[in-house]
């Protein structure tokens, strides 16, 4: 028995929850940055605390499991083998990141994730021409 209204309602509810989650993650990130700024101000006026300011928050910090989810999703949706640089470019586009040094860092993180998945037996290497290995789901 098919229930198109129920399915459509569930799909719309899922979209709404995704929007809410993105907004909550952005708010949490902003609160963490504000807390760091307050900690730095407190350190300036406290004699017994170290004077070192907290490090700059990087925009490319991934939450736990985010890189693995992105890599697996990219490999699932791909029509053929993907390279680590292709997956990294997709990740950067999805997160709105740019910059050569960030691209190198993200590619290395993707490579580390792929090696971890390889040892778990989830993905496998595919010989390719060029500088990078191809990867696909096992």
N, C-alpha and C positions, 0 to 999 in steps of 0.2 A: 504494500500500500504506500503510495507516494504522497508526501505532504510538502508541496512546494513552499507554502507560507511558513511552515516551521523551519525548513532549511534556510530560507531567505532570512528569517529572523535571527537564526543562530549565526549565520555568516555576518550579518550586520552587527550583532553583539560582539563578535570576535574582532571586527574592525574597530569598533568603539573601544574595546579593551586594549588593543594595540596602541591606539592614539593616547589613551590614558596612561599606559605604561611608559611611552616615550616622554610624555609630559612629566611624569613622576621621576624618571631617571634624570631628566634635565634639571628639575628642581633639586634633587638630591645632590647632583654634581655642583650646582651653584651654592648650596648650603655648605658642602665640604670646602669649597674655595673660600667662602666667607669665614668659616671657622679657622682656616689657615691664616687668613689675614688678621683675625682677632688674636690668634696665638702670637703672631709676629708683633702686633702692637703691645701685647702684654709683656713679651720678652724685652721690648725696648724700655719699659718702665719698671721692670723688676730687676733688682740688683743681683739676686742669687741665681737667676736663670741664665742660661747661655745666650749670648747675643746673636747667634747665627739664625738667620731667617730661614723659614722652611723653603724647600725646593719648589720650583715652578711646576704646577700641575700640567701634565702633558695631555693633549687632546686625543692621542692615539691609544691611551690605556684601555685595554679590553677587559670587560668583566669576565668572571670565571666561566669558562666554557664557550665564550662568544666566538673565539677564533675557530675552535673545532666545529661549532655549528655552521659557521660561514663556509669553511672548507668543505665539509660534507655536503652542504646544500649546493655549492658550486659544482662539485663532482657529480651529484645526482642529476642536476639539470643540464649538464654538458652533454653534447652529442658525441664527443670524442675525448681523448686524453687532454688534460690541461697542464700547463706548467705552473710553477710556483709564482712566477711573475704575473701571469694572467689572473690567478686567484688573488694575489695581492692587489692588483689594479682594481679588481672588482670590489674588494674589501674597502680600499681607499675611497672609491666612488660612493659606496654605500654609506660610509661614515663622513663624507665630505672633507677628506684629508688631501693635502697636496704637499709637494716639496720633495726634492731628491733624497735628502737624508731620511725623511720619513718613509719614503718608498723603499729604501734599502733596509731599514729596520723592520718594516712590515713584511717584506719578502723573506727576511731571515726568520721571523716568527712563523710565517706560513710554512717555510721549509722545516722548521722544528716540529710543527704540528703534523706535517705530512710524515716525517720520520717516525714520530710517535704512533701515528695511525698505521704505518707500515709494520712496525714491530707488533702491533696488536692484531695484524692480519686484516685490517679493514680496507686498506688501499694497497695498490701495487704499482711499481714503476713500469713505465712503458718506454722502450728505447726510442729516442727521437734525434733528429739532426738539430744542431745548434748548441747553445750553451746550457740549456736547462733540460732536466728530465721531464718526461710526461708522466702524469699520474691519473689513475682511474680507480673506481671502486673495485674491490676484489670480488 
